[in-house]
Amino acid sequence: MRIIARMNVGGPAVQVSGLMRGFNSTEFDHRLYTGFCADDEADYLNNTAGDINAVRIQGFGRRVSLVGDIQALLSLVKAIQEFKPHIIHTHTAKAGFLGRFASIVSLWPSIRVHTFHGHLLNGYFGSFKRSLVVMAEKFLAIFTDQLLAVGEKVRDELLQAGVGTRAKFGLMPPGVAVGSLSPKIEAREYYGLAPGEFQCAFIGRVTQIKRPDRFLDVVCEIKNRGININFFIVGDGALLEVCRKRITSEELPVNILGWQNDIEKILSAADMVLLTSDNEGTPLSLIQAGMAGLPVVTTRVGSVPEIVLDGITGIITSNDVQEMANALERLANDKSMCIRLGSAAQEFTLANFGVNRLVHDHEEIYRKLLVSRAKF
């Protein structure tokens, strides 16, 4: 039984979709339970993964609501009692809380697994709410058989906060697949981008934690320096209109493409990718960029250094705008460096972050947990 609060466009939804498609159906009766996306979010199941069957849980979603959360909890308890799963695997914070609590309340002796695709320890809440999150995660970790983190940095920060034990934690790097890429000139024509200009992409949710304001600060600096780089934003979110107004008022060289479901065409249109986030788990956009042979410039957050090798497959910077602009300028002025970093990124990401590896590693963990449980 796989539980995720909502399948909004983003890394966790891509991971869950890969697992749902890839699992051996003759060995595993594998079911997905999820909620609903908010009005300002794109639903990955509706827009991209229509082939995946999911049980929708009323009340489940992003928004914290006493009535909705209790409704979702009771629905999950009922679903557990009806399905009687050997394993309950939760993804993301809210599903981790409600799903594991529902498992405990149901009294059905499932093995509990939870994946931290990131965490809520930094950049989301004030100190009081953060302490409540830590307390909840500490408590639930006691009743979880296997904790998984998408990277070493995410795991180590959780352990430092007192969540779980090293013995319970395993690493589960993301696994994705990128299909055939379109010719660059065709992709740019499709999106209305200048065919001969150097194009840098911002790919992700346009929300505060991703720091689109910092992205636009970098764009402004590049413009002031007279560097010939065009930019485009791929994604949707609460700050998109704020960005649109600033782009217009400051006449910044940025195209807003909104949410797009053809990641291959997006990657084909780009020469490189810029990530400006304050916090990340293991960002899939950087893995996908690498698989497409694109270099990246990124802040040093979360497990980014585990998927971007600084100076080899991309450039890792601090969150300083000048430093990021310097990195972009280097790449824009040195096409051979772009090709070298992009080729290395493609080789590294394809070898370490494929979806087949993700599916295989999950199946192996489940088998080992089932064998261990059978011994008792």
PEWOVEN-V820990 format. One record per residue. N is the residue number from 1. SS is DSSP state (helix for helix, strand for strand, loop for the rest). OMEGA is omega in radians with two decimals (none if undefined). Layout:
N;SS;OMEGA
N;SS;OMEGA
This chain:
1;loop;-3.12
2;strand;-3.04
3;strand;3.03
4;strand;-2.99
5;loop;3.12
6;loop;-3.11
7;loop;3.06
8;strand;-3.11
9;loop;-3.11
10;loop;-3.05
11;helix;-3.12
12;helix;3.14
13;helix;3.11
14;helix;3.13
15;helix;-3.14
16;helix;3.12
17;helix;3.10
18;helix;3.12
19;helix;-3.12
20;helix;-3.14
21;helix;-2.92
22;helix;-3.04
23;loop;3.11
24;loop;-3.03
25;loop;3.10
26;loop;3.14
27;loop;-3.04
28;loop;2.90
29;loop;-2.84
30;loop;-3.04
31;loop;-3.10
32;strand;3.10
33;strand;-3.08
34;strand;-3.13
35;loop;-3.02
36;loop;3.10
37;loop;3.06
38;loop;-3.09
39;loop;-3.10
40;loop;3.13
41;loop;3.03
42;loop;-3.13
43;strand;-3.06
44;helix;3.13
45;helix;-3.11
46;helix;-2.98
47;helix;-3.02
48;loop;-2.99
49;loop;-3.14
50;loop;3.13
51;loop;-3.07
52;loop;3.09
53;loop;3.14
54;loop;3.01
55;strand;-3.13
56;strand;-3.11
57;loop;3.12
58;loop;3.13
59;loop;-3.11
60;loop;3.12
61;loop;-3.08
62;loop;-2.98
63;loop;3.05
64;loop;-3.12
65;loop;-3.10
66;helix;-3.11
67;helix;-3.12
68;helix;-3.12
69;helix;3.08
70;helix;3.09
71;helix;3.13
72;helix;3.14
73;helix;-3.13
74;helix;3.10
75;helix;3.12
76;helix;3.09
77;helix;3.13
78;helix;-3.13
79;helix;3.12
80;helix;-3.13
81;helix;3.12
82;helix;-3.08
83;helix;-3.10
84;loop;-3.07
85;loop;3.01
86;loop;-3.07
87;strand;2.98
88;strand;-3.11
89;strand;-3.12
90;strand;-3.14
91;strand;-3.13
92;loop;-2.92
93;helix;-3.05
94;helix;3.09
95;helix;3.10
96;helix;3.13
97;helix;-3.07
98;helix;-3.10
99;helix;-3.14
100;helix;3.09
101;helix;3.09
102;helix;3.11
103;helix;3.13
104;helix;-3.09
105;helix;-3.08
106;helix;-3.10
107;loop;3.07
108;loop;-2.98
109;loop;3.10
110;loop;2.90
111;strand;-3.09
112;strand;3.10
113;strand;3.07
114;strand;3.08
115;strand;2.99
116;strand;3.07
117;loop;3.11
118;loop;3.01
119;loop;-3.10
120;loop;-3.05
121;loop;-3.06
122;loop;2.95
123;loop;-3.09
124;loop;-2.99
125;loop;2.96
126;loop;-3.02
127;helix;-3.11
128;helix;3.14
129;helix;3.10
130;helix;-3.14
131;helix;3.10
132;helix;3.11
133;helix;-3.14
134;helix;3.12
135;helix;-3.13
136;helix;-3.13
137;helix;3.09
138;helix;-3.12
139;helix;-3.08
140;helix;3.12
141;helix;3.12
142;helix;-3.07
143;loop;3.14
144;loop;-3.09
145;loop;-3.10
146;strand;3.02
147;strand;3.13
148;strand;3.06
149;strand;-3.08
150;loop;3.11
151;loop;-3.10
152;helix;-3.12
153;helix;3.12
154;helix;3.13
155;helix;-3.06
156;helix;3.11
157;helix;3.09
158;helix;3.10
159;helix;3.12
160;helix;3.10
161;loop;3.12
162;loop;-3.14
163;loop;3.08
164;loop;3.09
165;loop;-3.13
166;loop;-3.13
167;loop;-3.13
168;loop;-3.02
169;strand;2.96
170;strand;3.10
171;strand;3.11
172;loop;3.12
173;loop;-3.14
174;loop;3.03
175;loop;-3.11
176;strand;3.07
177;loop;3.06
178;loop;-3.11
179;loop;-3.11
180;loop;-3.13
181;loop;3.08
182;loop;2.97
183;loop;-3.04
184;helix;-3.09
185;helix;3.11
186;helix;-3.14
187;helix;-3.13
188;helix;3.08
189;helix;-3.13
190;helix;-3.10
191;helix;3.14
192;loop;-3.14
193;loop;-3.14
194;loop;-3.00
195;loop;-3.03
196;loop;-3.09
197;loop;3.04
198;strand;-3.01
199;strand;3.11
200;strand;-3.04
201;strand;2.89
202;strand;-3.06
203;strand;3.11
204;loop;3.10
205;loop;-3.12
206;loop;-3.09
207;loop;-2.99
208;helix;-3.07
209;helix;3.13
210;helix;3.08
211;loop;3.04
212;helix;3.06
213;helix;3.09
214;helix;3.07
215;helix;-3.13
216;helix;3.02
217;helix;3.11
218;helix;3.10
219;helix;-3.14
220;helix;3.12
221;helix;3.11
222;helix;3.11
223;helix;-3.12
224;helix;3.11
225;helix;-3.13
226;loop;3.13
227;loop;-3.05
228;loop;3.06
229;strand;2.97
230;strand;-3.08
231;strand;2.97
232;strand;-3.11
233;strand;3.07
234;strand;-3.13
235;loop;-3.13
236;loop;3.11
237;loop;-2.99
238;loop;-3.06
239;loop;-3.08
240;helix;-3.11
241;helix;3.06
242;helix;3.11
243;helix;-3.13
244;helix;3.14
245;helix;-3.14
246;helix;3.12
247;helix;-3.14
248;helix;-3.05
249;helix;-3.11
250;loop;3.13
251;loop;-3.13
252;loop;-3.11
253;loop;-3.08
254;strand;2.98
255;strand;3.07
256;strand;-3.12
257;strand;-3.11
258;strand;3.14
259;loop;-3.14
260;loop;-3.13
261;loop;3.14
262;loop;-3.07
263;helix;3.13
264;helix;-3.13
265;helix;3.08
266;helix;-3.13
267;helix;3.11
268;helix;-3.09
269;helix;-3.01
270;loop;2.96
271;loop;3.08
272;strand;-3.08
273;strand;3.11
274;strand;3.07
275;strand;-3.02
276;loop;-2.95
277;loop;2.97
278;loop;-3.08
279;loop;3.11
280;loop;2.89
281;loop;3.01
282;loop;-2.96
283;loop;-3.12
284;helix;-3.12
285;helix;3.13
286;helix;3.06
287;helix;3.14
288;helix;3.08
289;helix;3.12
290;helix;3.13
291;helix;3.11
292;loop;3.12
293;loop;-3.13
294;loop;3.00
295;strand;3.14
296;strand;2.92
297;strand;-2.99
298;strand;3.00
299;strand;-3.14
300;loop;-3.10
301;loop;3.07
302;loop;-3.11
303;loop;3.11
304;helix;-3.12
305;helix;3.09
306;helix;-3.14
307;helix;3.04
308;loop;3.13
309;loop;-3.00
310;strand;3.14
311;loop;-3.11
312;loop;3.11
313;loop;-3.13
314;strand;3.14
315;strand;3.11
316;strand;-3.10
317;strand;2.91
318;loop;3.11
319;loop;3.12
320;loop;-3.08
321;helix;-3.13
322;helix;3.14
323;helix;3.10
324;helix;3.11
325;helix;3.09
326;helix;-3.13
327;helix;3.10
328;helix;-3.14
329;helix;3.10
330;helix;-3.10
331;helix;-3.13
332;helix;-3.09
333;helix;-3.10
334;loop;-3.09
335;helix;3.13
336;helix;3.07
337;helix;3.09
338;helix;-3.11
339;helix;-3.12
340;helix;3.13
341;helix;-3.13
342;helix;3.12
343;helix;3.11
344;helix;3.12
345;helix;-3.14
346;helix;-3.14
347;helix;-3.08
348;helix;-3.08
349;helix;3.12
350;helix;-3.11
351;helix;-2.96
352;helix;-2.99
353;loop;3.11
354;strand;-3.10
355;helix;3.12
356;helix;3.07
357;helix;3.13
358;helix;-3.13
359;helix;-3.13
360;helix;-3.10
361;helix;3.09
362;helix;3.14
363;helix;3.14
364;helix;3.12
365;helix;-3.14
366;helix;3.14
367;helix;-3.12
368;helix;3.11
369;helix;3.12
370;helix;3.10
371;helix;3.13
372;helix;3.12
373;helix;-3.12
374;helix;-3.12
375;helix;-3.11
376;loop;none
